[in-house]
Every structure is written in structure tokens, then in C-alpha cells.
């Protein structure tokens, strides 16, 4: 797509998926169809606001014009600010990312938790639906009839022996426990979330979803990592 191209449905959304190990971007048309390749760069270490904003600027420079921005971030998000930063630098806590990008890029920006954005790209909008992401940590988002219940951090909830879901099911847990034990615990966690939330459907995303080797119940679906970008358009339907 060239700059100023009028042949695609507007508004064009720059979808951004920030992760603990990688930052991804893609342009989407008004229907959520991709208008560009997915671009990715490793998350800088340390993952400070300054370093990550510089990485975002570099990715943006490779893309044509856009009308608005959707960004998923790995932490609790409230009123355009970051309120937790378990898998990135602590400098992010309290950082006004939404306002910062709006000022820099002169475009409307909508910021949400990364698991929430991925969920928007996958859910049916009917009943109680839970999304969990298995990556550097463990993200989560709960929806009722398509509406997000904001602030859920299931990954940090105590689960077994004083440790959290993320301790066992995040990347460090997978490496420490091994694939066989990790899968066994994930199977138990799925059952536990069903009893806790009484969900109608569970969606599992994140890079480590590819490590699942047991048969999932019919009401559990593995979703693509690209849903973390495709959800960027659906996010705007719930802006107000």
C-alpha cells in the first residue's frame, strides 16, 4: 500500500502488540483485513519506555500512513496508563503510553492489555469467554457478551504452594518443569479456570501455546498470535 492510497476502507489502524520478547506491528483496514506484512523487532533489554518507544518509532517508519492506533501492552491498563509491569521494566508503572503516542503521532490511540486485544480478535461476543496467553508470562482477559471485564491478572493469582499461575505456566515455568510436567499443570489450570469463571469458551494464545500436546476440550480453542494484532480494530468498537 502506498501513502495516501484511497482504495482501502478507512479508518486504517496501526495495530501494535507489545510483548516481553517481541514488538509486532501491522496495518489493518476498517474490516480488520491486513494491509501490510507483520513487522517484528525484539523487545529491547532493559525494556524501558525510552528504548521501547524508540523501537516502535523504527517499526512505524517502515509503514505507510494510518488513521488511528491500537496497542496491546503486557500489564494492567487503566485510563491510558500502565499500572503493572511484571515482564518489562518497572519504569513503565504509571507511564501515560496512550497520551505519549497520541502526542508523537498525532493520531487517536487506544491502549489495552495485550491479552484483551488478542481476545477481541478471537471471541464470538456471546456468553462468558476467557482468553489466556502463554508467553514470557501469562496474560488473561475475561469477556461477557463481548464486553471486557478490565483489570484481570489471573497470571499473578496464587495457585499452588504459594506460587502463581505465571510461575508455573510462563516461559520460566516451562523451562524449569519441562514440557511433560508443564502440559499436565496447564491441563489442571484449564479445569480450575472453568470452575472459577464458568466460562463458555476458553481461547489460548501466545507463543508457548504451540507446546500444548494434550487433547483440548471442544470448548477450548488455540488462537493465532496474529489475533493480538487483528483485535486492534475490534478494540475501537468498545472505545465508548
C-alpha positions in Angstrom: 0.0 0.0 0.0 1.3 3.4 -0.9 1.0 6.5 1.2 -2.3 8.2 0.7 -3.9 5.2 -1.1 -7.7 5.6 -1.1 -8.6 2.1 -2.3 -8.9 0.6 1.2 -11.7 1.0 3.7 -10.9 3.7 6.2 -10.1 4.2 9.1 -6.8 2.4 8.7 -5.5 1.1 12.1 -1.9 0.7 13.1 -2.1 -2.4 15.4 0.7 -2.8 17.9 1.3 -5.9 20.0 3.9 -5.3 22.7 5.3 -8.5 24.3 8.0 -9.4 26.7 10.2 -10.8 23.9 8.9 -9.1 20.8 7.1 -6.0 19.5 4.9 -6.5 16.4 3.0 -4.1 14.2 0.6 -4.4 11.2 -1.8 -2.1 9.3 -5.4 -3.1 9.2 -8.3 -1.8 7.2 -11.7 -0.9 8.7 -12.8 -4.6 8.4 -9.7 -5.9 10.1 -8.1 -7.1 7.0 -4.3 -6.8 6.9 -2.8 -4.1 4.7 0.8 -4.8 5.4 3.1 -7.6 6.5 3.5 -8.2 10.2 6.7 -6.4 11.2 8.6 -7.6 14.3 11.5 -6.5 16.4 12.9 -8.0 19.6 11.8 -6.2 22.8 14.9 -4.2 23.9 16.6 -5.1 27.1 16.2 -3.5 29.5 12.6 -2.9 28.3 12.4 0.7 29.4 9.9 3.2 28.0 12.6 5.1 26.1 14.1 2.0 24.5 10.7 0.6 23.6 9.3 3.8 22.2 12.5 4.1 20.0 11.8 0.5 18.7 8.2 1.5 17.9 9.3 4.6 16.0 11.6 2.5 13.9 8.9 0.0 13.1 6.4 2.8 12.3 8.9 4.3 9.9 8.6 1.3 7.6 4.8 1.6 7.2 2.6 4.0 5.2 0.1 6.4 6.7 -2.6 5.4 9.2 -5.6 7.0 10.8 -5.5 5.6 14.4 -3.5 3.3 16.7 -4.5 0.3 18.8 -1.8 -1.0 21.2 -1.8 -4.1 23.4 0.6 -4.0 26.4 1.6 -6.8 28.8 0.3 -5.3 32.0 -2.8 -3.7 33.7 -4.0 -0.8 31.7 -6.3 1.9 33.1 -7.3 5.2 31.6 -4.4 5.2 29.1 -1.7 4.4 31.6 0.3 1.3 32.5 -0.3 0.1 36.1 1.8 -3.1 36.2 4.9 -4.3 34.5 5.8 -7.8 35.5 7.6 -8.7 32.3 9.0 -5.3 31.3 11.0 -2.6 33.1 9.4 -1.1 36.2 9.7 2.4 34.7 6.5 1.6 32.9 4.4 1.8 36.0 2.3 4.9 35.8 3.6 5.7 32.3 0.9 7.5 30.1 1.5 5.5 27.0 -1.7 6.4 25.3 -1.2 10.2 25.6 2.5 9.9 24.7 1.8 8.1 21.4 -1.1 10.5 20.6 1.3 13.5 21.1 4.1 11.9 19.0 2.0 10.5 16.1 -0.9 13.0 16.0 -3.4 10.2 15.8 -6.1 8.8 18.2 -4.7 6.0 20.3 -6.5 3.2 22.2 -4.4 1.3 24.7 -5.4 -2.0 26.4 -3.9 -5.1 28.0 -2.4 -7.4 25.3 -4.4 -10.4 26.2 -7.6 -8.3 26.0 -6.7 -7.2 22.5 -5.9 -10.8 21.4 -9.3 -11.8 22.9 -11.1 -9.1 20.9 -9.6 -10.7 17.8 -10.9 -14.2 18.7 -14.1 -14.0 20.8 -17.6 -14.6 19.4 -19.2 -12.0 21.7 -21.6 -14.5 23.2 -21.6 -15.6 26.8 -18.6 -15.7 29.1 -15.3 -16.0 27.3 -11.8 -16.2 28.7 -8.6 -15.6 26.9 -5.2 -16.6 28.3 -1.8 -16.0 26.7 1.2 -18.3 27.3 4.3 -16.4 26.5 7.0 -14.7 28.6 4.4 -14.6 31.4 0.7 -15.5 31.4 -1.9 -12.9 30.3 -5.6 -13.1 30.8 -8.8 -11.3 29.7 -12.4 -12.1 30.6 -15.4 -11.0 28.4 -19.1 -11.2 29.0 -21.2 -10.9 25.8 -18.2 -9.2 24.1 -17.6 -6.7 26.8 -14.2 -6.7 28.6 -14.0 -7.0 32.4 -10.8 -4.9 32.8 -8.0 -5.4 35.2 -8.0 -9.2 35.4 -4.5 -10.5 36.2 -5.1 -14.3 36.6 -1.4 -15.0 36.0 -0.4 -13.3 39.2 -3.1 -15.1 41.3 -1.7 -17.6 43.9 -2.4 -21.1 42.7 -0.2 -23.9 44.1 2.3 -23.9 47.0 2.2 -20.2 47.3 3.2 -19.7 43.6 1.2 -18.1 40.9 -0.2 -19.4 37.6 2.5 -17.4 35.8 5.3 -19.1 37.9 4.2 -22.4 36.6 2.9 -21.6 33.1 5.0 -18.7 31.9 8.2 -19.2 30.0 10.4 -19.8 33.1 8.0 -22.4 34.3 8.1 -24.3 31.0 11.9 -24.3 31.0 12.1 -25.4 34.7 9.4 -28.0 34.7 9.9 -29.5 31.2 7.2 -29.9 28.6 5.6 -33.0 30.1 5.0 -31.5 33.6 4.1 -28.1 32.1 1.4 -29.7 30.0 0.0 -31.6 33.0 -0.2 -28.4 35.0 -1.8 -26.5 32.1 -4.5 -29.2 31.9 -5.2 -28.7 35.6 -5.2 -24.9 35.2 -7.8 -25.1 32.4 -10.1 -27.2 34.6 -9.5 -24.7 37.5 -10.4 -21.7 35.4 -13.6 -23.4 34.3 -14.7 -23.9 37.9 -13.6 -20.3 38.8 -15.2 -18.4 35.9 -17.7 -20.8 34.5 -16.7 -19.7 31.0 -18.5 -20.8 27.9 -15.3 -20.8 25.8 -11.6 -20.5 26.5 -9.1 -19.2 24.0 -5.4 -19.9 24.4 -2.8 -17.8 22.6 0.8 -16.8 23.0 4.0 -18.4 21.6 4.0 -21.3 24.0 0.5 -22.4 23.0 2.4 -24.4 20.3 3.8 -26.6 23.1 0.4 -28.0 24.1 0.4 -31.7 23.4 -2.8 -33.0 25.0 -6.3 -33.1 23.5 -8.2 -29.9 24.4 -12.0 -30.0 25.3 -14.2 -28.8 22.4 -14.9 -25.5 24.2 -11.2 -24.6 24.2 -9.5 -23.1 21.1 -5.9 -22.3 20.4 -5.7 -18.9 18.6 -3.1 -17.3 16.4 -0.6 -14.9 17.7 -1.8 -12.5 15.0 -5.1 -12.2 16.8 -3.1 -9.9 19.1 -3.0 -7.5 16.1 -6.3 -8.3 14.4 -8.1 -7.4 17.7 -6.9 -3.9 17.2 -9.9 -3.0 15.0 -12.4 -4.7 17.3 -11.0 -2.7 20.2 -12.4 0.5 18.7 -15.9 -0.8 18.7 -15.8 -0.7 22.5 -14.0 2.6 22.8 -17.0 4.4 24.2 
